[in-house]
Amino acid sequence: MQLTALCKVLRYQALFNPKSWLIMKLTTILILAGCLQVSARTFAQTVTLSVKNTSLEKVFLEIKKQTGYNFVYNDRFGSTAKPVTVAVKQQPLASVLEECFRDQNFTYEIIDKTIIIKEKPSQKKDNGANEVVPVPPVDVHGMVKDENGKPVVGAGVRVKGTNRGTTTNENGEFTLIGVDDKATLIISAVNIETSEVGVNGRKEINLVAKAKISKLEDVVVNKGYYSTSQKLNTGSVGKISSDEISRQPVPNILATLAGRIPGLVITQSTGVTGGKINVQIRGRNSIAQGSEPLFIIDGVPFAANNNNVNQLTSALSSYAGQGLSPLSSLNPSDIESIVVLKDADATAIYGSRGANGVMLITTKKGKAGVTKISINVNHGMNKATRTSDMLNTQQYVSMRREAFNNDGVAPDIFSAPDLLIWDTTRNTDFKKIFTGNTASLTDMQASISGGDVRTQFLIGGSYREESSVFPGELGYKKGSLSLNLNHISTDKRFTVNLSTIYNTDKNILPLNDYTSFKTLSPNLPSLTDSTGKLVWEMGGVPFENPLAYLQQGYVSKTDNLLSNMQIGYEVLPGLSLKVSLGYNTTLVDEKSSIPKSSQNPQASFGGSAIFGNNSFKSWIIEPQAAYNVNLFKGKFSFLLGGTLQEIVNKRLTIQASGYTNDAMLGSVAGATSLTVTDGITQYKYGAIFGRLNYNYADKYLFNFSGRRDGSSRFGPEKRFANFMAGGVAWIFSNEKFLKDKTGVLSFGKVRASYGTTGNDQIGDYQYLDVWSNYPYRYQGSSLVPTRLLNPDYGWEVNRKLEFGVELGFINDRILFSGSFYRNKSDNQLINYRLPAQSGFSSIIKNFPAIVVNSGLEFSVNTKIISSSGFKWSSSANITLPKNKLVSFPGLATSSYASSYVVGNSLNTYYGYHLLGVDPTTGIYQFEDVNKDGSIGIEDYVPSVNLDPQFYGGINNLFEFKGWELSFFLEFKKQMGYNYNNYPIYNFTPGGMYNLPSVFLDRWRVPGNQNAIQQLTQTFTAAYDGQYYFSNSDGIFSDASFIRLKNVSLSYLLPAPVLKKLSVQNVRLYLQGQNLFTITKFKGSDPETQNLFILPPLSTVTAGVQITF
């Protein structure tokens, strides 16, 4: 056992040592070199051909099928080219072309993937006569750029009135051979307005294209099992793109979503990198069970989801709601889009897994074209900002003396060494020492992509390194490798897509969040002696030395591998089969250590360490069949599929103590005592699902889905359940009485949806009885029952209803969306408390309590200015949520009576109601609700609703001649825990702790009217008042805020400069995150709401992105 544990622990040492990184670098170089070789072979492809007396045009068609190369030639070519006879097998393309053009009056030139056919130069005849030579057609070269000077890639350039044409390359360039000098060219693309330009004998034509206003039908929405356009969507969906993600210098992809999608609440639990970011879609549906949505990456459910994956305690997991985020290791630059599914129509096809919403994360894919290499490097800094002002030594000493005076107690050296022994003029700013560092960060990314019309690839890699605002050798490192391959057969019937991502990170942290050290006495004596050793006492009185914590540490290493393969085949026109195979594994290794040297020598029990291993392994298989057909002037789509999934979670912790030598802390062999705990859970899920969709004339839309779910988290008789949903929409702007007659209104749609989903987020094996080992002193250990059997509880059910309207104005330059939703959750799964006589504390059971989440969501997107030189677009969203416990039979006599009240939100705080400070006594006063003359738990009242009243964001984007400026504001109206939320009894204002400067405004003498009571440092009436206060509505205040969440400024180098540098694109950028916050919050940060937690960091970075 010790050897196995030691091997797992030693995995820490292999992550970022030089040898490992050398191997990773060499591997990356070999992969990139291999891709470059693949690109080189594209231009040296082989051709097999056997034709006899065949026209060159037919030969060209065969070569195009085999190689993907396009041929461009003028109208006279077909009538004058000679037939050819060629028989070759696996010969290079260049050799085959030479054979075809032998004895022809034409030659050719290869540009990228295009072969241009040209007439050979004519030989002049000198016969002494003045021969009239006709003017030859014009060879036209040109470039298409957008209004910002960026090349327009893939634009179609066609000769008007003919079928001749070509497309622009990656530099926006095009070539047309043998064009009539009076011809007209038509230039078109998805993102530009179609335009015409006359040749007029010119050989070079450069065009600045006007941007096309985005149409709703052009916005593709990925809904997992199928895709649709925003225009034809019947459900409630939110989305952010890679452009929005790339402007944010954050390490966790979830941070990019804050304030950007209606109905989605993103809350950062700590400013420590790698910490968990909590996610909630449309409120809390369950009384006791999880509310995290389902996370799917490239079609594969993420095994760890967004749950805490740490087993040990550290600086990022010291308080409730915190933990190590499994999604932190993902590279934001790998992400193409994040789609949030919210209503029943969008989520029901995912069954119970989507009860709390679904987040679809799609990675970037390769695109057809020449091979591109992109490098992105940025460097910046992190800084802690909202950390609250503390008392200086003069104010602190005055506060302490006042507390003793209020208590009528004389200080002594044990209760007040800070007043009697320590230097009362010495001042140390512990906030600055322990959280005031400026942390550096470096982020490097590289990718190579390309391919032809049939096969595309993308290979990417990244590395990120951050130091810490905490002192010491701390920091965060992560790296990633990704591979995407897409292939479609020549007849476009067979497709295969492969996506693989590997991420790894290493986090070196303190055991404790050093933010709490700002509450240390500012006149604490010198912490080291003249030799640098830690000092533990002064004047015979011991004290805690904060520098000792710098020697205690925590290390986590996370490895994540996710792979997905999708294979499809079109059996018949409209009928296709597909199978999706996915695998995901997340491995977390942790180690925390307390060296002997970090402990007071007078009270040391030797060094100790804890080792933890946590693994999540998941596989999924999903076969699908889809059928599409035109039916009764409409389009009918049918989807049928199944799901088989398994998730296995294994956990191991080893607590080792009694180390006599700190050098042995990395090995369990050096400990004198070991305690081993392990566990394994297995979750199995199976389902059959189907979807019917009918679109009649792009006016009437119907979408229905159903799923039969089976979950191993329920007993055999309750394991399966059916869930269904339907959505309908009417695009009234396509009606004859409105179409082309509305003037201002360009789009109008109303939609509605209703459906049911289940919830099995209760943990594994909860229906089984559990027996545990108990170490009885008499006759040794024995098994005792610790949980009752209950195979009869079943699915928690969520019924979702939604109505929505979507409007477009002025050719969709203004887009508005509004929704009303109501989620009704019943058959609640709760941990029901049992009487002590039963021998068990509780049992999980279904209870007929009903929770309703409802709300309004609004969003607007506008193209305010869209001229040739300047563009300004803006977007805003706001959500007004409401949570309500509608019924809870028997609540008054249950153990939840002091936690919930029917008619109120589940997030309502229950406690004493603060009346204020008695101006005579200077002690907090509370409402005696039951009028019994004393204050007790019977006086608890529902007082503060901690749900946000509204939240949202505002974004603005400005573009001008290569410059781009965007800024995003997040806002939220809410109540939150203020500076008074101290741990009960352990932190009484007036004790030997520093306080926020707001305590200067406190009660001092009778008659004072202050919000803060008198100071105390011992067991007095004021001490009791502080205890009641910490359980009252006094610990809350307005935590509303407006935060400048993101600013991004970038500049694209102009084309002439790019040509000189021989690069395709260069973008210089400056980005900032969490730059300032406007708030009246009486505390540290309105988001984390904890004086002892590091707030979200302010980040500034500068970088350059180069594309070759």
N, C-alpha and C positions, 0 to 999 in steps of 0.2 A: 504493500500500500504506500509506504513512504517513497519507494522508487518511482511509482507511477505519479504521485503528486509532485515529486521533484522534477520529473520530466516536463510536466505541464507548466510548472513555475518557470523553468528555464526558457520557455518560449518567449518570455519578455525580452531576454537579452539578445534575441536574434533579429529584432525588428529593424533598428536603425544603426546597427554596427556597420563599419566600413565595408566589410566583406559582403554583407547582404545588399547594401546599396550598389556596390560594384556589379553584382550579379544582375540587379534590377536594371541598371543603366545599360549593361551589355545586352540584356534581353530586349530592352526597348529599341536599341540601335539595330539589332538584328531584325526585329519586326518591321521597323521603318524601312530598312534596306530591302527587305523582302517585298514590301508594298511598292517601292520605287521600281523594283525589278518587274513586278506585275505590270506597272504602268508602262515600262519600256517594252514589254512583250506585246502590249496592246498595239503599238505601232509596228510590230513585226509579226503580225498574225499570219497564220498559214491559211491557204485556200486550196480546196479540192474542186476541180472543175473538168468537165468533159462535154464539150459542145462541138458541133460541126456545122459550119456555114450558118452561123447564128449572128443576129444583129448585136452590135455592141450594147445597145440599150438593155436587151435581155440579159447579156452577160453582167452588166452593171447591177441589175436587180439581184442576181444570184450572189455577187460579191457582197452587196449590201446586207443580204440575209446572213451571210457567214461572218462578216466583220463589223457591221454596224456603221461602216463609212457611207457618207452621202456623196452623190455625184451631182455636179452643177455644170450645165452646158447650155449653149444657145439653141435657137430653133432650127438652124441649118444643119446642126450636127447629125440629127437622125436621118436626113436625106442624103448626106454626102459621105458618111462613115462607111467603110467597107465591112462586110460580114467577116467573121473570124472563125477559125477552127483551133481549139485549144484543148489539150488533154494534160492536166497536171494533177499531182496528188501531194497534199501537204507541203505545198511550196510557199515561200514567203510572198506576201502581198506585192511587194515591189517587183519581184520577178514575174509574177502573173501579169501585172500592168504593162511591163516592158513587152511581153509577148503579145498582149492585146493591141498595143499601139504600133507594133512593127508594120511598116509599109502603109501607115495611115498619114493623113495630112493634119493630124492633130497631135498635141502633146498634153501633158498634165502637170499639175502642181498640187501638192498636199499641204493643206493648212488645217492644223488640228485634226478633226474627224471629217473633214470635207476634202474631196478630190475635185479640183477645178479643171475642166477640159478647155483647152485653148487651141486655136489654129496655129500651125507652124508659120513662122515668118515667110512671106511669099518671096520667090526669087524674081527680081526685076529682069525684064527682057529688053535687050538693047537692039531693036530692029530699025532704029532710025526714025521711027514714027512717034508722034506725040500721043501715047496711049492714055485715055482717061480712066483713072482708077477711082472706083466709088469709095466714099468715106466709110471706113469700117465702123461697126457698132462700138459703143463706149464700154470699157471695163470700169465699173463703178466701185470705189472703195469708200468706206465711211465709218462713222462711229455714232452710237446713240447713247446719250447721257440723260439722267434725270435733272430735276431743277437744282439739286444740290451738287451737281458735278460728278455723281457716281455713275459708273457704267451700268447700262441696262442689259442684263444677261438674259439670253434666250428670247429676245424680241424677234418677232417675225418680220422679215422684209420681203415684200412680194411686188412683182411687176403687175400693175393694174391691168385687168383684162386678160391675164394669162395665168397659168398654173405654176409659173416659174417663181422661185423664191429661195430664201435661205434664212438662217437665224444668226443672231449676234453671239460672239464668243464671250469668254469670261471677262474680256476687256471692253465689251460693248461694240466690238468691231464686226464689220460684215464685208463681203465681197460678192459682186454679181458680174459675171462675164458676158460680154456681148449684148449689152442693153441698148435698145434704140435711143438715140439722143433726144427724142421727143417723148420718151416714156414717162410714166408717173409711178412713183414707189409708194406703197402703203406700208406703214410701220405700225405694229400693234403688239401688245403684251397684256398680261393680266393686270399689272400694276400701273399702266400708263394709258392715257387716252389715245385712241387710234388717230393717226394723222397721215396726210398725203403730201408728197413733195415732188416737184417736177425735176427731171434730170437736166434738161436744157443743155446737153452737151458736156456737163460737168463730170469730171473723173473722181472728184472727192466731194462727198456730201456728209456733213456733220449736223446732227439734229439734237436739240434739247427738247425732250418729251415732257409733256405735262402729266402730273400724277393723276391717276384715276381715283375718284372718291370710292372708298371701299363699299362694296355692296354686301348685304347680309348673306346672299347666296354664296359669296366667295369665302366666307368664314367657316372653315370646317371644324366641327365639334366631334372629338373622339369620345364615344360613350362606352368604350371597352369592347363589348362584343360586336359593335357596329358603329358606323360613323354617319353623321348627317350634317346638314348645313345649319347655321344659326337661324336662317329663314324658315326652314322646314322642321325645326325642333319643336316637339310638343312638351318637353320637360323643362325643369329648372336647372340650369347649368351655369357655372362660372368658370372663367379660364384666364390664365396669364401666360404670356408667350416668353420665348427665350430672350427677346429684346428687353422686356421688363426685368427679367432675372439678371441679365448681364450688367445692368446698370447698378446693381446692389452689391457692395463688397462684403458679403456675409458668408460665414462658413457653413451654415445650415440652410437648406433649401426652404424649410418652413418659414424662416424669417422673411423671405421674399414675398409672402402672401399677406402680411399684416396690413389690414385696412383696405385691401384691394378688391375683395370679393364680397358682395352682400351676403349676410347670413353666416359668415365665417369669422370666428373669433380666434386670434392667435395671441398667446400670452407667453412671454419669455419668463421662465422661472428664475433665471440667474444670468448675470453677465459673464460668468465663467464659461469659457469656450468648451463646447462639448456637452453643455447642460441641456436638459430637456426643454422643449418648446411645446406647451399644451395647445391642443387643437379641439375646437368644438364647433359643430355645424348645427345651427338653428337650435341652440339651447340644450338643456339637460332633460332627457326623456325618462330616465330611470331613477328611482329613489336610491337604490343601493348599488346598481351594476355600472359597468364601464360606459363611458360616453365618447370614446375615441372612434373616429371613422375608420373605415377599411382603407389601407394603403396598397395600391397595386402599381408595380413598376414594370413597364413593358409587358403587361398581361399576366404577370406573376405576383400573387399576393405576397407582401413582405412579411416573412415569418414572425419577426419580432414586433411588427406593426409599429406603433409609437409608444410602446410600453417601456418602463424603466428596465434596463438590462443589467444594471449593476446589482451586486449583492453586498458590497461593502460601502461604508460611509466615507464621504470625502467632502471637499469644498463645494461640490456641485450637487450634493445630495443630503444636506444637513437638515432640511425642513420638508414638510409635506408638500407634495406636488412637484418635487425636484427629483432628479435622477440623471443617469447617463443616457443620452439620446442615441438610439440605434441608427437614426437617419443622419447624424452629424457627419459620418464618414463619406456620405455621397458628395460628389463634386457638382456644384450648381452649374458649372459650364457644360456639363454633359447633358443637361436637361433641355429638351425642345419645348415642352409645354407642361403645365399642370392644370388638370380639369377637375372641378369640384362638382359632384352630382348630389343634388339636394332633395328633390321631391320623390314621390313614389314612382312616377313614370320613369325617372332616370335610375333609381336605385333598386327597384323591386327585382329586376333580373339577376341581381347579385344575392337575393334572398336574405337570410339572417345575417350574413356577413356585412351587408350594407344598411343595417338598421339605423346606424348613426351617421349615415352618409358615406360617400366613397370619394377618394382622391386618386385620380389616375395620373401617374407620372410617366411621361413618354420621353425617351432619350433621343438624341439627335441621330439622324441617319445620313448615309452618303447620298450624293446626287450625281447624276450623269454629267460627264464633262471631263475636261482635262484634269489631271491630278493637281490638287491644291494642297499646299502646306501652310498651316496657320500657327503662329506663335503669339502668345499673349503673356506678358509679364507685368506685374504691378507690385509696388512696394508702398507701405503706409504705416500708420500707427493707430493704436487704441488708447483711449484715456477714459478713466472713470470720472463722471461729472457730478451727477446729483447724489452726493454722499452726505448731506446735511452738516451744518456748522455745529461745532461743539464748544463747550465752555473752555476758556483758557484757565491757567492755574489760579489767577487772582479770583475769578468768578467761582471756580470750583471750590477753593478753600472757604470762601465766604458761604457757599451753599452748604458745605459740610458742617461748619460751625453753627449755622442757622438751624440745621436739623437737630443737633445735640441740644441746642437751646430750647427748641420747640418741645423736645421730649423731656426736658428737665433732667438730663443725664450728663454727667461729667465724662469727657472722653478719656480713655486710657491708651496705653501703647498697643494693646491688642485690638481694641475696637477702632482706634484712630491713629495708626502709625503714620498716615499721610499728614496728620496735623501735628503730631508730637515728635516724630523721629525724622521723617523725610524733609527735605528742603522745600519749604512752602513758597519759594520763589523760582524753583526749577520748573521749566515748562517744556514739555515734549509733545509735538503734534503727531500722535500715533496714527491718525487718519492718513496723514501724508506719508509716513514711514511705511505703512502696511498696504495702502491702496493707491498711493500717489505716483507710482512709476508710470512712465510712458512706454507702452509695449509696442514692439515692432512686429510687422507682418510682411511676409513675402509670398506671392502666389504666382506660380508658373504653370502654363498650360500649352500643350502642343497637340496638333492633330494633322492627319493626312487623309484626304478623301478624294474620291473620283469614281471613274467607271464609265461604262457605256450604257446604251439604252436597256440592256438586258441585265447587267450586273453592276451593282454599286457597292462601295465599301467606305467605311470610316473607321479609323483607328485613332484613339486619343489617349493622352496621358497627362497627369497633373501632379503637382506637388505644392503643398502649402505648409508654411511654418509660422507660428506665432509665439512670441514670448508673453510674459504675464505682467499685469500691473501689480501683482504681489511680489515681494522680494524673494530672492533665492533662485536656484537653478531650476526654474519651472518653465513649462511651455507645452505647446500642442503642435503635432506634426501629422500630416496625412498625405497619402498618395493614392493615385487611382490609375487603372488601365481599362480601356473600353474598346470593344470591337463590335461593329455592326456590318452585316453582310445581307444584301437583298438581291435576289435573282428571279427573273421571269423568263420562261422559255420563249423561243422564237414565235411560236403560235399563241403565246400569251395565255396558255391554259394552266401551266404548272408554275407555281410560285413557292419560294422558300425564303424565309427571313430568319436570321440568326442574330441574337443580341446577347452580349456577355459583358458584364461589368465586375471588376474586382476593385475593392476599396479597402484600405487599411489606415488606421490612425493610432497614434500613441499620445496619451495625455498624462503629463507629469504635474501633479497638483499637491497642495497641502492637504492634510487631513481635515482641517477646519477652514471655513471661510474667514480670512483675516479681516474682513470688513467689521466684524464685531469688536476688534481690538481698539477701535476708536473710543470705546467706552472705558478703557483703562484710565486710571488716575493720571492726570497729566504731569504730576510731580513725582511719578515713580522714580526711584533712585537709579543710578547707573546699573545697567544690566550685565556688564562684564567687568572683570577686574583688570589690572594692568597687564596681565599675561593673556588676556582674551578669554579666560574661562567664565562660564556663566555664574552669575551671583544669585543666590537663593534667599538671602536674609540680610537684614540690616538692624543693628541694635538688638540682636537676639530675637527679632520677630521675622518669621519667614514670609515670603511673598511669592506669588506665581510669576515666573519669568517668561514673557511672551516669545523671547528669542529661542526658547527651547522648542517651540512648535516648528521653527524653521528646519529642524533636524528630523522631524517626523514627516513622513511622506506617503503618497499614494500614486500608483501607476496603473493605468488601464491601457489595454491594447485590444482593438476591435478589428476583426477581419470579416469582410462581407463579400460573398460571391453570389451573383445573380445571373442566371442564364435562361434564355427562352428561345425556343425554335418553333416556328409556325410553318406548316407545310400545307399547301392548298392545291386543289386540282379542279378545273372546270370540266365536269363529266359531260354535260350537255349545255347548250346555250341557255343561260339563266340559272342552271343548277351547278352548284359548286360544293365541294367537300373540303373541310379544313380540320387539322388537329393542332392543338397548341400544347407544347411540352415545356414545363418550367421547373427550375430547381433553384433553391435559395438556401444559403447557409450563413449564419451569423455566429461568430465565435468571439467571446469576450473573456479575456484574462485580466485579473486584477491582483494587486498586491498592496497592502498597507503595512507600514512598519512604525514601531515606536522604539527607537534605540535606547539602550541603557543610558547613554550619554545625555539624552534629552530629559532625564528625570532627576529630581532632587536626590542627591546621594543619601540623604537622611531617610528617604521613604521609597527607595527603589526596590522593585521586585524582579529586576532583570528585564531584558529586552523582550519584545513580543512582535509577532507578525501574523497577518491573516492572508491566506491565498484563496482566490476564488476563480472558478471556471464556470462559464455559463454558455451553453450552445443551443442554437435554434436551427433545426434542419427541416426543410419542407420540400415536398414535390407536389406537382399538380399536373393532371392530364385532362384536357377538355376537347373532345371531338365535337364537331359542329357540321351541320348541313344547312345551306342557304339556297333559297329559290326566289328568283325575281322574274316578274312577267308583267307585261302591259295588259290591263284588264279594264274594260268599260271606261275608256278615256282616262284611265288612271294607272298608277303603278302599284303593284302588289308585291310585298316582300314577306318572306316567311323564313324564320330561323329556328332550328331545333338543335339542342346540344345537351351535353352532360358534363358534370364536374366530379372528379375524384381528387381529394386532397388529403395530405397527412402532414402534421407538424409534430415534431418530437423535440422536447425541451429537456436538456440534462443540466443539472446543477451540482457543483461540488464546492464546499468550503472547508478549509483546514485552518484551525486556530492553533497557532504555535506560540508557546510562552516559555519563559525560563532561560532565555539566551544569556549567556555570560560574556559573549564576545559579539560586538555589533557587526563584525565582518561576516558572521554566519547568518545574518538575517535573511539572506536570499535563499537559504536552504532549510528544509524542515529537519534535516539531520542534526542541526545544532540546537534544537529545542529539547527541553526536558519534559514537556507535556504537550500532547496533541489531542485536539478534539475535531473529529471529522463528521461532517454532515453532507449527505448527498440526497438527490431526488431526481425522478424522471417522470415526465408526463407525456402522454400521447393523445393528440387530438385528431380525429378522423371526421371527414366531412364528405358527403356525397349529395348530388342533386341532379335533377333533370329540369331543363328550362326551355322555354319557347317564346317566340315573339312574332306577332302579326302586325304588319304595317300597311296602310293603304293611303295613297296620296291621289286624290281626285283633282286633276287640273290645277295643281299647285294652289288650291283654294281650301279644300276640306281634307284635314289630316286626321288619321286615326292610328293609334298605337296601343297595342295590348301585349302584355307579357305575363307569364306565369312561371312558377318554379315550385318544385317539390323538394324540400330540404330534409336532410338527415344529419343529425349531429350526435357525436359520441358523448356530449356533455349532459345528456338526459338519459333517464332509465329506458329500458327496452320498449316499454309500452307507450312512451311519450317522445320517441326519438324523431319521428317524422311529422312534417306539417306542410301545408300548402299555402303559398302566398301569391297574390295576384295584384295587378295594377293596370290602369288604363289612362291614356291621355288623348285629348282631342284638341284640335285647333282650327280656327277659321281665319284665313288670310283674306280679310274683307277688301283690302286694297286691290285685289285681283278681280273683283266683281266688275261686271260691265258698267254698272251705274257709277263706279268710282274710277276705274282704270283709265288713265290718261286724261282724267277730267278734274282731278283733285287740286292740281296746281301746287300747293304747298305740301300736302300729304303724299309722300312717296311710298310708304309702306305702313300697313296696319294689320295687326294680328291679335286675336284673343285666344286664350288657351285655358284648359282646365285639366286637372288630373286627380285621381283618387286611387289608393291602393293600400295594401297591408304588407308589412315586413315583420320578421321575427327577430328576437334578440336572444343569443345564447352566450353573451359575454359574462359568464358567471364563474369561469375557471373550470378546470377538469376534475372529474371524479367527485363532485360535490354531492351527488345523489347516493354515494356509497357510504357505508359505515366505516369508521376509521378506528384502528387500535394502535396505541403507541406504547413504547417501552418506558416503564417507570422504575427508577432505581430504588426499590424498597430496601431499607436497612436490614429488615428481618428476612432471611432466606433469599436475599438477592433480588435482581430485577424481575419484573413481570409485565405482562401486557394488560393495559387498561383501555376501555372504550373512551374515545374522545369526540366522536361525532356519530349522530344517529343516522340510520338508513332512511332515505326518503326517495324511493324511485318514482313517486307519483307527481313530482312537480314537472311542469312543462314550459312551453315557450312563452316568453313575454312578447306581447303583440303591440305593434305600433301601426296606427291607422293615419295615413297622411292625405290631407286634402289641400289643393292649391288652385287659385285662380290668378291668371296673369294677363297683362296687356303689353304689347310691344309696338312702338310707333316710330316711323322714320319720316323726317321732314326735309324738304329742299334736297331732293335726290340723295337722301340718306346722310346728309351732312350733319344732321342732328338725329341721334338715336336715343329713344327713351324706353325704359323697361320698368314695369311695376308689378309686384306680386303680393298677394295675400296668402299666407300659409297657416295651416293648423295641423299639428301633430298630436294625436291622442294616443297615449300609451297606457295599456291596462294589463291585467293579469301579472302584476308586478312581482318580480323575483326579489325577495328581501330576506335578510338574515333575522329571523323572528326570535326574539328573546324568550327563553323558557324559565319557569320557576326553578329555584335552586334545588328543590326537592327531586327534580327529574334527574339530577346528576350531570346535566349538560347545560351549557350556557345558552345555546341557540340552535336553530335548525333553519336551513334554507327552504322556503316554501313559496308557492304562488299566493298572492294576496290581491283581493279585488279593489285595489287602490287605483285611481285614475289620475294621470298627469297630462296636462295639456300645454303644449308650446304653440304659441301663435305669434304672428308678427306681420309687419309690412316691410318690403324691400323695394328700394328705388335706385335706379342708376341712369345716368345720362352720359353720352359720348358725343362730342361735338368737334367738327372741323371749322374752327372760327375763321381762320384765314388760310387760303390755299392758293397762293399766287405763285408765279414762276420763280420768284426770288426768296419768298418768305412763307413759312407755314407755321400755324399755331393750332394745336389740337389740345383739347381738355376733356377730362372725364371726372365724374364724381359719383359716389354711391353712399347710401345711408340705410341703416337697418334699425327698425323700432321693434324690439322683441318683447314678449310677455310670457312668463312662466307661471303656471298655476296648478296647485294641488286641488283637484276638483272633488275627490272623495277619498276617504280612508276609513272604512267601517271599523269601529272599535278603537279609534285612535286615542281617545281620552284615557282609556285603561291600558294602553300598550306602553312599551318602553320608549316609543317615539313621541310621546305626548309633549315632551319638553323640546322637541326638535322641529316639529312641523305643525302647521295649523291649516285646516281646510280653507281654501279661498286665498291663501298666500303662496308666494313662490317657494320652491324647494330651497332656494338660496337665501331665504330670509334668516337673519340672525336673531336668536332668542337670548335674552338676558335682562339684566336690570335696566330700568329707565333712569338715566341721570337727570336730576333736577338742577344741578349746579353745585356751587361751593357755598356753604353757609358763611356769610360775611362775618359772623361773630366767632365761630369756632375755627373757621378755615378748613373744614373737612367736607368731603363730598357727601351730598345728600341724594337719596334714591327714593323712587315712588314705592310706597307700601300698598301694593295692588290689592291684597286681600284684607287690608285694614286690621291686621292682628297685632300691630305695634312693634313688629320686628321685621328684619329683612332676611329673606331666605329664598330658596329655589322656587317656592310657590309664587314669588313675585316676578318671575320671568314673564316677559311679554315679547311678542314679535315687534321688532323695532326698526331694523335696517334691512332693506332689500339690496343684496349685493349683486344682482343682475345689472348689467349696463342698461341705462334707459334708452340710449341710442349710440351708434358707432358707425364709422365709415372712413372715407378717405377722399382726397382731392388731388388730381394729378394734372400737371401742365407740361406740354412738350413744345419747344420752339426749335425750328430748323431754318438755317440761313446760310446758303453757299458753303456747305461742308461743315458748318458749325451745328451742334445740337446741344440744347440745354433742357434738362427736365428736372422738376422738383415735385416731391410727393409729400403731402401732409396727412397724417393719421390723426383722427380725433375720436374721443370716447367720453360720454357722460356717464359717471358712475360714482358710487360711494366706495371707500376703501379703508383698510386698516392704517391708522396714523401713527405718529411717533410714540403714542402712549401704549402701543401694543407690546408690552414687555412680558417676558415669561413670569408667570405668577410666583410671588414670594422670592424669586431669585434676583429680582431687579426692582427694588423699591427706590423711587426718587428720594435722595437724601442719604443713601448708602454710599459705600466706597466705590462708586462708579461715576464716570463722567456722563453728562447729559447734553442733549441738543440745546442750542441757545434759546429755543422757545421757552425753556423753563425759567428764564429771567423774568418772565411775566407771570409770577406766581403770587399766591396769598402770603403776606408777611405779618400784618398786624390786624387786629379787629377793625372792621369797617371796610377793608379792601374788597373790591369787586373784581375778582379774577377767575379765569376758567380753570386754573390749576390750583389744587389744594396746597396746604402747608407741607413742608418737607418733614420727613421722619426717617429714623434709621434703626428703630427697634419696635417691639410689639406694643403699639399704642392704638388709640382710636383712629388716628390717621393711617396707621398701618392697615387696619381692617378696612378703612375707607378705600385704600389703594387696591386691596384685594377685590372688593366689590366692583370697583371701577374697572378693573381688568376684565370683568365679566359683564360689562354694561355697554350701552350704545355710545359711551364716551370715547371708546377707542376707535371710533370711526369718524371720518370727515369726508368732505367732497374730494374725490380723487380724479375728477375730470381733467382732461388734458388735450392740448393740441401739440403734436410733435412733428418737427421737420424730420421725417423718417428717412428721406433720401434726396440727394442732389447729385446730378451727373452732368458733366460738361465734357464734350468730346469734339474733336476736329479731324476731318478727313483730308489728307494731303491732296492737292489738286493733281489732275492727270499729268501735266508736264513734269512735275516733280517725280511722280511715280515712274514715268518713263525713264528719267535719268537714273533712278535708283534700281530700275529693272525689277520692280515688284508690282503686284496687282493692287494692293491696298495697304495703306498705313493709317491707323487710327490712334490718335493721342487722346488720353482722357484723364479726368480728375473726378473722383467720386467721394461722397461723404454719406455716412449713415448715423442716425440719431444725433443730429447736430445741435438742436436745442429743443426745449420743451416749455410750453406756456401752461402753467397750472397754479392753482391756489392750494394745492395739496399740502397738508401739514405733516410732512414726513420726508422720507428719502426720495423714492421714485414712485410715481403713481401706478406703474405697471407691476413691479415686484412687491411693493407695499410692505417692506420689511427692513427695519433699520440695520439688521445684521446680515443682509444679503447684498452681494455686489450687484449694483444696478446694471442695466444694459449699457454697454460701452459705446462711447462716441468714436467713430472710425473715419479716417481720411486716407485715401490712397491715390496714387498717380501711376499711370501705366501706359503701355504701348502695345498695340496689336498689329502684327504684320502678316499679310497673306501673300504667298509667292505663287 
